[in-house]
Amino acid sequence: RTGSITHTKQKHYSRVFQKLQRNKPVRNIKRIMLIGFPMTNIYYYGFSGGFAFAQLDMEIRLAKLLRKKGYYVIYKPHPMTMNEIEGIFDNYVDEIVEDEYENVYDIADCVMFGDYSTSTFGFSLLTNRPIVLIDIKGNYWFPKSFELLNKRCSIVMAELDESGRIIFEESEVLNAVEESISNINYDILHEFAF
């Protein structure tokens, strides 16, 4: 049996949302920010693919794919493990930003996540930036929240293979980027945040 979601509607999120909506809307996607996973030796068992090697491999493959298709790729490493990934992405992305996400998200036309559990994902939902989420089979979602999330983000379904590698269709990633610009609906915020 599915539980229920308990939340409090707060004016704080409404105020942040109103402020962030003043930014100029994206009309064309050229610059994509790839949000980095914390590259630690911790296995985050709460979601599928929650370990550094699987995420690192996926992030490098995503960066290579996006650059090959002509996108300018910005990598935003997780602040907890910036030192651990130093130099790893230098040859795979066009730019690495280490400033706080809330201060740099708007240099990208689209934001891509391989992990929905990061605080930057929640913040991104409040912005007017297109979002792509790689969702790995086995993650647990409340049906209502996932339904509403699909209206706000372009979601690419992926899965772990027998070796623990995250497998996704490259064409689905590229389609999700293009579709994300017209997939910005805030019903999930009105349901759970405001």
N, C-alpha and C positions, 0 to 999 in steps of 0.2 A: 504494500500500500504506500502510495506517495504521501509524504508529509506536506506541510504547508509552509509558505514563506512568510516570515514575520518581518516587518519593516516599519520604520517610522518615516513619515513624510516630513521633511524639514525644509524650511525656507532657505537655508544655506545653499542647498543644491540648486534651487530655483534662481537664486541670485548669481551663482557661478555660471549657470547655464545662460542667463540673460547676458552676462558680460561676454562670454565666449562666442555667443551668436553674433556679436558685432563684427567679428572678423569677416573679411571678404570670403564669400563662398568659392569653393574650388570649381572651376569650369573645365579644366583639362589636367590629366594626371601625367606629370613628368618626373616628379621627385617622390620616392617612396621611402618612408622610414621603417626600418625593420627593428622591432623591439627585442632586445636580447634577454635570454633566459639567464638566471643566476647559475654560473658555471662552477658549481661546488660538487663535493662528493656526496651530497645528500640526495637520497631518492625521495622525491615528493610523491608519495603513494596515493595522494588524493586525486590525482588525475593521470590519465594514460600518457605514457611517454615522459613522465616527470623526472628525467635524469639528464645530466649534462651532456653526455656523449650523444644521445639521440637528438637532443635539441641543437647541439653545436653542428652536427652533421646536417640537420635540416636547414638551419640558418645559412650555412655556407652554400648549400644547394639552391636555396631560394635567392640568395644574393647573386649567384652566378646566372641563374635563369633570368632574373629581372634585368641585370646589366646586359645580358646577351640580347634582350628585346629592346634595348635602348633607354631604359629607365635610369635615372640618376639615383643611386642607392645610398641612403644614409643609414648607418648602423648606430643604434642607441644601446650601448651595453648596460646591463643591470648595474646599478651603482655599487652593489655589494661585492661585485667581482670584476671591476674594471681592470685592476692590475693583473688578474689571472688571464684575461683574454688579450692583453696588450700585444700587438703585432700580429695576432692571428687573422684578423679581418683586413689587414692593410692591402692585400692584393685582390680582395673580393668585393670591396665597396668603394664608392667614390669619396665618402666622407664619414668620419666617426665623430659623434658629438658626445661630450661627457657632461654637459650642463644638465641641470634638472629638467626633466621631461616637460614640465609645465611651462618652462621658459623657451623651449625649442620645438615643440610639436608643430608649430605653425610654419616651420621652414619646409615642411613636407606637404605634398598634395594628397597623400594617402598614407595611412599607418597600417602596418601589418604585424599581427601578433601570432605567435605559436603557442601562447599560454594566456588563458583568459583570467587566471587568478592573480595577476599583478595589479597593483593599485593604478598603474597608468592606463589599464584597460577601462576601468570605471570612469576615470577622468575623461578619457577619449570619447566615451559615449555622450558626454555633455558638450563636446565641441561640434563644429559643423564639418569636420574632416571626414572624408570617406575612410572606412575601416574594412580590412580583410582579416578574418580569423581562420587559422588552421585548426580545425577541431578533430582531435584524434579519437577514433572509435574506442568506446569504453568509458569516455567521460560521462558523468552523470549530470543530467540537466532536468530541472523541473520543466514539464511540458509547456506551461504557459510562458515561462521566461525564455525558453528556447524559441518558441514561436515569435515572440516579440523581438528577440535579438536578431532573428533572421530578417526583420524589417529594418534594422539599423545597420547591420554588418553583412558583408558578403562572406559567406562561410564556405570554406573548402573542407570537404570531408577527407580524412586521412586515416591510416591505420598502421599499427606496428607489425612488422613481419617477424618471422621466427628468430631473427638475429637481434631484434630490438630496434631496427631502423624504422624511422617514420616514412611511410610511403604515401605519396600524393601524385595526382595527375598534373603534370606541368600545364597542360591546356586549361585545366580547371582553375589553377592559380591565376593565370593570365586573364581568363574570362572574369574571374572575381574582381580583379583590379579594375578592369574596364566597367563592370557593372556597379562597383561600389559607389561611383559618383552619383548614381540615381537611386541608390538604396539607403537613403538617409531619412528615417522615420523615427520620431521620438516617443512613440507609444510606450516603449519599455520604461522610459523615464517618468512619464505621466502615471504609469501603473505603480512603480516602485520607489520613485525618488521625490516627486513633488507632492 
